[in-house]
């Protein structure tokens, strides 16, 4: 490594600025000397080379780590050696001035308790990254981070609110005992900074990592423990030590059951911790804060069963749409008028909950107990409020982006049949009629349709009402199951991801946003404080409103990170993967930054997930 004009050079990279330093190496902001692309370069410490078997472990493991491909994991692009130094080349997450915002700095910049939705957004992104990595085969087991801490979580401060996990698997290369020894060395150092580094690392270690018991392996359950510590720290700004105060006492304004989730993660017995962090978030946070009847979470078999049921429901809806979905008929135009296409909608019957008497009751007639019998749902005949639709002619279109996130690549051509799309998202006044017809907030498979506390629809004494002024705002707090059931009720369906993106483009091939090559606050509702009434902003080229901002919109497709590579090979009416864990969401929302509003931007979540930014609109076939 030499210096020229104050700039260090390592291999093909100019090292512009030191970004940070850790147990593994020093990280620099760097720029490729020829293609001028900026990256992060981690130069390994010289003393690592003296650790027995370090080079062997490094060369063996780093090849697997370089294959990790998840939107919330820092991507490793290259591993190289120059001037007798090993270094890693990775994505860089920094602002225009080259400053890095990690989670520790981010929390210092926030004097108040994080908003609950902000807290949930951070944790769900990290949980998705960890669940993904924990499924990667690694040395006859599965990949484990082993070193989660505040400085390893980076915040994208120049784009949308995204978090990234760095240094995946590097702790194993260093060795658990060596890593622990280095942490203790920080404690013995005579300065406050080293003591802080010690606490910020040691506090995240699981009991089995601290003890290094030979009979207990370090598994993904250690990451689950660290994740629980992280969740607690984000709420309390202190580590959970001894008899610690529950989140419900620290942040009583929170609505979700963080007490239950954190207690599940921090179980001393690793076998009692959750298997899947996203499933644990969904199962724990879906209960009220006062519901502490049990600290048990779903077993892995139950998680698989839930995913299986979700996929089965998707296939059932698909087959029903094929057999029962009415096609649009094209009416014969008057002889003296131009040919106009108008959708014909035929609502379907809803599968409502059915209850039978307890079959075991006949064996207990002599007992003086009363048997619980659910009341039958009163079926109401409710007429839906239909939305005007726009017909988009079939043809060949481009989707994806070569300049966006990695899951949007590559940009490629697809061919779609003609379809019709609602001109605006489903509103509260439309959705409340559906709830009245359903007689509850569950579908026939007992899946949540909507979580009312996250919506503008309220229930009092069994009657539904909409908050004043929100009738024509898009409905929020709706699950994918609820969106699908509503669409089925009115004889429509959810759009495919390809249909949504093509519709957002407005008929222009190179549109970045529905409004064109740029977008501002006069054209969409984003980075604001609440939803707005539908059709408050200009329509795009197809006459469709609110495809950018206001609410994320559920699509029918399962999400796969690398699906666009497959879509190139099967470009005819792509329907998405055949199965998955997440469903696709599109369009950004009222709290999004500008980056999320791009036509090609992809988002996803569990089909049972809800929050105040998720809504939907409907589509239908034409013939």
N, C-alpha and C positions, 0 to 999 in steps of 0.2 A: 504494500500500500504506500503510495507516494503522494506528495502534496505539490500542487501547482496552482499558483495564484490563489492560495487559501482554500482550494477545493480538493478534498481527498478523493482518490481514485481507487476503486477496487474492481478488478476485472473490467467488465463493460459498463460499470456504473460510476457516476460521479456522486459522492456522498455529500449532500448539501447541508444537512443539519442533523444534530443528534436529537432523537425524539424521546428516548428513555433507556433505562438499563434494568436488567433483572438477573435472576440466578443463571439464566441460560446464555445471555449475551447482551450486546448493546445494539439498539435499534436506531437506524438512520433513515431520514427522508432522502431518497436517492432518485437519480434520473438516468435512464439509459443513454449512453453517450451518442448513439446513432439515431434511434427512433424517438428519443426525447420523451418517453413515457415515464411518469413518476410512479415510484413504487416504494415499499418499505424494505430495507435490507437489515436483517438481523445477523450480526457478526458474532460468532461463537467466542466465548472467553478462551484464552490460551490454556488456562489451567484445566479445562475440561478434557483436553487431550491426554492428560496424565492419569485420568480415572480408568481403572481396568475395564476392558471390554466396551468402553464408551463408543469408540469408532465403529465397532461391529454392530452395536445396538442402533447407532445413528444411521448407518447405511442400510440396516435391515428394516427399520421402522419408518424412516422418513419417506420412503416410496409409497407406503400406504397413506401416510398423512397428506401427501401431495394429491391424492385422488379425492379427498373430501370435497364435496361440491354442494354447498347449502348456502342460501342467501344470508344467513346469520352466522356463518363461520368464515373467518378471514381466509381467503384463498391463497394457498402456497403455489407459486408458479415455477420456481426453479430452486435447485440445490447445487451449489457450485463450490469450487476451491480456487483461490488465487492468492499469490504471495504467501503460501503456507497457511492460509486462513480459510476455514469453512464458513460459508454464509448461506442464508436462506433469503429468497426473494418472494415477497408477498404483496397483496393488495395494501394500499395505504389509505387510512381513514383519517383525514385531517382537513382543516379549512384552507382558505386561500393563502393564509399567512404561514401555513405549514405547522399549525398548532394542533395537537391531538387532544381530544376530549374523551378521557376515560370516565368510568362511572363514579370514581372517587371525586374527580374534579367537578363532574356534573352535579353531584349532591352538594358539594361546597358552594356551588353557585345558586342553589335553591335553599333559601332560608326556611321556607315553609314545608310542611308535610306534602309529599307528592299527591297530586290528584289521583283518585282510585283508578280511573281509566288509564292514566299515564303509567301507574304501577303495573296494572294488568298487561298493558302493551309491552312493557319491558320484559316481564316475566314470560309471557307467551312466546315471544320471539326466541328467548334463550332456551325455553323448554323445548321448542320445536327443534332447535339446533342439537340439543343434547339427546333427545329421543332419536334423531336421525343418526348421530354418531354411535349411539349405543346399539344400533342395529348392524354396524359394520363389523364383519368377522376380523379378528385380530389376535394372532397367536393362540388359536384354538379356543378363544373366548370372544369378547367383544370390546370395542374401543372405549376407553375411559379417559376423561380429561385429566383427572387427578390433581389439578392445580387451579380450580376456579377461585378467583378473588376479584376485588374491585378494579384493580389495574388491568385485568385481562378482559374486561368488558368495555368496548369502545362505542362511543355515540357518534353517529353521523350528524354533524352540526350544520352542514351546508346543504343537505338534501332533506328528504322526508325523515320523520322520527324513526330511525332504525338503530338497532343495536347489533354488535358483532362480538363474537367470542374468539379470542386469540390464543395462541400457544397450546393448541390441542395435542395431547399425547406427548408433549416434550418432557414432562416430569418423569415418565417411565424411562425415557432414554437416559436421563440423568441418573435415575435410580432412586427409589423411595428413601433408602437410608441416607444417601448422599444429600438428597433434597432436604430431609429433616435436619441433618447436621448443619446445613447452610442456614436454615431458618433459625436454629439455636444460636449460631454465630452472630446473627443480627441482634439477638436479645442481649448478648454479652458486650456488644459494641457500645462505647461510652458516648452515645449521642442520641438525642430524641428522635431523629429521623429513622435511625436503624431500629429503634424500639417500635416505632409506628409500622415499619415494614414487617417486623416480626408479627405484630398483632393482626395486620391485614392479611397475612398468609396463614398463620397458625390457627386462627379462629375459624377458618373454613374447613380445616381438616376433620374428617370423620373420626370417631373413636378408634376404628380399626387402623386408620392411617397413623394416628398418634402412637398407638401401642405397637404397631407392626407385628401383630401376633402371627406366628408362623402357620397356625392352623386356619387362619382366616385370610382369604385372598382379597386383594383390592379389586372391587367390581364397580359396575355402574351405580350400585347403591351408595357408594362413597360420593359420587357426583350429586345424587339426590339429596344427601345430607347437606353438602355444600350449597346446593340450590335453596334449601330451607333456610340456611343461615343468611344467604343473600336476600331472600324475600323478607326476612325479619329485619335485616339491617336497613333495607329500603324504607320500611315503615317506621322503625324506632330510632334509626341513626346510631344504634349501638348493637353489640353482638349479644346473642342469647346465652347468657352465662348464669349458672345456678338457677334459682327460682325467678325466672324473668316474667315481666308483665306481658299479658296477652295483647295482641294487636287491637282487639276490641276495646281495651282500656286506653291504649295510646292514641288511637284514631277512631273515636266513636262515630265519626261522620261516615266511615266506610260502611257499605251495605253488604258486602260479600263476607263469607265465613273464612277469613284468613286464619283465625285461630285453629280451625280444624286442619287446614292444609299444612300449616307450619308444624303442628304437632305430629302429623303423619310423616313429614320429611325428617324430623329430628328424632325419630325413634332410635334408641341406642342399639337395639337389635336390628341389624341391617335387613334381615328377612321380613321385617314388619314395615319397611319403607315401601313406597309405591314403586311399581315396575315402570310405568310410563308417566312422565311428568305432565304431559298435556291431558291425559285422562284423569290424573289426580287433580289438576286444576279444575277440570270440568265437573268432576264428581263432588269435590269438596266445596267449590265456590258456588255451586248451584243451590246449596242449602242455605237457610237463613242463619244469621249469626247466632241465634239463640239455640239452634239445633245442635247439641253436643252429645247426642245419645250414644254415639259410637265413634271411635277413632280408626275403625277399620276402613280400608280403601278397597277398590276393586282388585281382585286377583288377576293375574295375567290371562287366565282362561276366560274370565268375565270380560276383560278388555277385548280379547279376540272375538268373543261372542257379540259384543256391541258393534264392533267394526263389521262383522259378518252380517248382522241384522241391517246395518246401514246400507251395505252393498246389496243385500237381498231386496231391500225396499227400492233401491235405485233400479234394479232389474225388473221388479214388479211394475213400477211406474212406466218403465220403457216399454214393456210388453203391452200394458194397458193402453198406452198412447198409440201404439201401432195398431191395436185391434179396435179401440173404442174412440180414439181422438178423431173428431170430425174434421175433415178437410174443407178448406174454403172452396166454395163453388163460385165460378166466375159467371155472373149473370149476363145475359145477352143485352147489349146496349140498345137504346132506341136508335131507330134508323137515322134520325137527324141529330144524334149526339155522339161525342167521342166515347170510346170504350173506357169505362172506369171500373176498377176493381174494389169491391167492398167486402170486408170480412163478414162471415156469418158465424155467430157464436152460439153453440148449443151447450148450456151448462150441464154438468154431470151431477149425478147423485153423490152425496158424501157418505163415506163409510163411518158411521157414528159409533161411539162406544156402546156395547151391549153387555148387560149384566144378567147373570143367572143366580138362582138361589144357591146357597152353600150346600153342596151335595152331602156333606158330612152331618148336616143338621138332623137327619132322620135317626142318627145313632145317639143323639143326646137329648131326646125329648124329656127324659126324667130330670134333667138338671135344670136348676132355676137360674139359667143364664139367658141373656138375650143375644141373639146372633145378629151380627152386623150385615145389613143388606144395603148396598149402594142404591141411592135413588136413581130411577131411570131418567135419562136425559130427555128433556122435553124438546122435541124436534119442531123447529119453527120453519115455516116457509118464508124465506127472505129472498127478495129479488136483489141481485148484485147490481152495483153501479159500474157499468162497463167504461173502459177507457177507449178513446179514439185510437185507431191503429194506422201505421204507415206501412205500405208494402214495399219491400226492397227486392228488386229484380235479381234473379240469380246470375251468376257469372264467375269470373276469376278475379281474385283480390290478393293483395299482399297483407300479411300480418307479421307481428313481431318487430324487433328492432335490433340492429347491429351496434347501437350505441347505448342501449339501456342496460338493465340488470342481466345477469347471466341466464336467468330462466326465460328471458324474452328472445334469446338467440337460438338459431339464426333467423333473420328475416326471410320469409319464404312465401310462395304463392299457394293459395288454396282455392278450391272451387266449391261454391255453395249453391244450393237450390234456392229458389225464391222463398221468402218468409215475410211474415208481418210482425211488427213490434209495437207495443204500446208507446204512445208519444211521451209519456211521463211515468215515473215510478208510482206504484200503488200507494194511495194516500190513507190517512187514518180513517176518514169517513167511509172509504171503500172496505178497508180491512175489518172495521168493527162490525159490519154487516155479516162478514164471513164468520166472525166469532159468535155472533148471535145465532147463525145457522148451525154452527158446530155444537153450541151449548157448552163450551168449555175451552180450555187452553191446551188440550191434548188431542193428538190424532188417534186413529184407530189402533196404532201400534204403541200407544202410550208415550210417544215422543212429544216433547214440548213444541208447541206451535209458536208461542211468543212468551216472553217474560215481561209481564205488565209493568213491573217496577222500572224496567229499562225503556219503557215506551211512554207515549202521551195518552194512552188509553187506560182508564182506571175502572175499577169495579167496586161498587158500594151496594150492599144489601142485594147482591146478585145481579145488579144492573150495570151495564157498561156505559161509560161516558167518555168523551174526549175533552182534554183540557181546552179551555177557552182560547180560540184563535188558531188551533192546530188542526182543524178539520181537513184542510187542503195541504198540510205538510206531509211529506212522505212518512209512511209508517216505519218505525225503528224497533229494535229489540226482537226481530223476527228470526227464527232459525231457518236453516235450509229446508227442514221438514215442513215448517209452516208455509214458506214461500211455495213449495211444491204442491202442498195440499190446496192452497188458495187457487193456484193456477189450474189445478184439476177441477176445482169447483166451478170455475167459470168457463171450462172447456178449452183452456189454453195450456201452455207449458212454460217452463223457464227457458231462456235463450241458451244456446250452446256458447262456449267461450269464443269460438270463431265468429258466430253471428253477432255477439255483443261488440267485438272489436271492429268488425267491418261496419256495423251500424254506427259506431262512435266516429269512424273516419269521415262520415258524411258524404261519401262518394268521391273524395279526393285522395289520390294514391299516396301523397307524401305528407298528409296531415300528421302533426305530432300530437295535437290536442283536437278535440271536437270542434274547437273554434278556429283551427288553422295551425300555423307554425308557432304561435305563442298564445298565452292566455293571461287575463288579468281579472281583477275583482269586479269588473263590470260585466264579465261573461260567465262567471260561475261562482258558487258559494263554497269557498275554501278558506282555511286558516281563519275561521270565525268562531263565534260562541254558540251557535245553534243552527238547526235546520231552517230553511225558508220554505214558503209555499212553492209547490211545483209550478213550473212554467214562469218563474220570476226572472229568468235570464233568457237571452236569445236562443233560438233553436239552431241546430247544425244544418248541414246541407240537405239532409234527408227530412228535415222538419221534426227532429226528435229533441226533446228538452232534458236538461239535467243529467246528461251522460258524464259530465265532469262535476265532481263535488256533490254536495248535499248529503247523499248516502252511498256507501258501497252497495253494489247490487249482486245478489247471488246469481250464479250461473249453474246450469245443470251438471257440468263436467266435474269429474274427479280431477284433483290437481296432481301433476307430476312435474318435478323440477326440470327434467330433460325431455318433456313431451314434444317440444317443437322439433327436436331431431327426428323423432318418429313421424311427426306430422308431415315432414318433407316427403317421406316414403308413401304416406297414405293421405294425399291432399284432398280427396273427394269427400266433402261434407264431414270433416273431422268431428268426432263426438267426445274426444278426450279419452283418457285411459279407461280400461274396463273395470278397474277397481282402485281403491286408494284409501287414505285416511282423511284427507281434507277435501273440501269442495272449493271451487273457484269463486272469488269475489272480484268485482271490477269497478273502476271509475273514481276511486278516491271518495272523500266525504267532507263534511263541513269543517272538520278539524285538521284535514290533511294539509301538507305543504304542496307546493306547485308540482313537484316531481311525481307525486302519486296520481296526478290528473292526466298523465299521458295516455293516449289510446292503447298503447302496448303494455302498460304497467299491469303486472299480475299480483294479486293478493289471494290469500286462501285462509281457511280456518276449518275447524271441526264442524260438521253439519249441524251439531246440536248447540254450537256456540251462539251467544247473543251479546249485543251491547247496543249502545245508543247511536251507532253509526251504520248498522246493517239494515238494508231494505232490499227491494227488488222491483222488477217490472216483468211483464209477461210477453210471450211470443206465441206464434201459431204458424202452422204450415199453410201453404197455399197450393192450389192445383189448377 
